[in-house]
Amino acid sequence: MSKLPNCPACNSDYTYEDGVLFVCPECGHEWPMEQDAENAEETGVIRDANGNELNDGDTITVIKDLKVKGSSSVLKQGTKVKNIRLVDGDHDIDCKIDGFGPMKLKSEFVKKV
């Protein structure tokens, strides 16, 4: 079961989903679900394909075959990557992969082990 956010107006934890809105039954405040996702991005939280929070030093697994730019080789599904480092930008994971060397990955193509 997913944890719903507390109401930003009265901090009540009895919120519920109504279509594309979160609603607080105590004060009647309504706010869009996208706002919650934007707040997570603003705080710098990076999540994997399953929604798990990633941290520096984590071990991840590639969830699909990825073409390596500038090379004829492919990074295979199931490849384990140890000791990742999170960075800002489109490719938000900086790592070193055995057999490939240093590489940047997008968090949407990995899962936390």
N, C-alpha and C positions, 0 to 999 in steps of 0.2 A: 504494500500500500504506500502510495507516495505522500509525502508530507506537504500539506498545503501551507502557504505563507500566512503569517499573522496579518490582521488588518492594519494597514498603515495609518489609519485615522485613530483607532482606539486600542490597538495592540491585542485585540481579542483573538483567541486561537480557535474559535468556532466558525471559521470561514468555510464556504463551500463553493463549488463550481456551478455556474449557470451559463451554459453555452460557451461564449468566448470571454466571459467575465468571472472574476472572483467576487463573492458577495459576503458581507458581514451581517448576520442577523441581529446583532446587538445594536449597532449604530446605523445600519442601512447603507453603509458606504459600498460602492461598486468600483472596481478598477479592472482594466484589461489584463489578460494573462500574459500578453507580450511584454508588458511593463516589468513583470517578474523576471522574464528571460533577459531583458535588457539590463536590469540591475545586476544580474549574475555576471554578464559580460563586462560591465563597468568596473566591477571589483577585481577583474583579472582572473576569474576562475576559468580554467581550461578543462573541458570534459572530453572523455573518449566517446566512441560511437554508441556505447550503452548508457551514457550519462554519468559515469563514474568520474569523480574529480581526480585529475592527474597532478602529481607533485614531482619536484626534482628528485632524481634518484630512483624513480619507479621502474619496474620492468613491464614492457608492453609486448603485444603480439600484433602483427599485421593481419588485417581481416580480409584483404583481397589482394590479388596480384597487382603490383604497381610497376609501370614502366619507369625506368631510370633515364632521366633526360640526359642526353649527350652520350648514351651508351646503348648497346644493343641488348643488354641483359635486362632481366625482370626480377624485381624483388618479390619472392613467392609468398603466397598466403601462408600464415602460420610461423613466419620468421619471428624469433624472439629477439627483442632489443632490450639490453640491460642499461641501467644507469642513464636515463634520459635527462635532458635539461630543457626547461620550458623557456621560450623566448617570445617576444612580441612579433607580430607580423602574420601574414597569410599562412605560412608554414611555421606552426608554433611549437614544434618539437625539434630540438637539435640533438643528434645522437651519433654514435659510431657503430656501424654494423660490420660484423666479421665478413670478410670477402668483398665488401663494397667500400668501406672507409667512412669518412664523415658524411653525414646526410641530414637534410631537413625533411620532416614529415608533417602532414596535416593530421590533427587529432581526430578527424572524422573517419580516418582509415585505420585506426588502431583500437585495441581494447586492453584494459589493464589486466595484468595477470594476478 
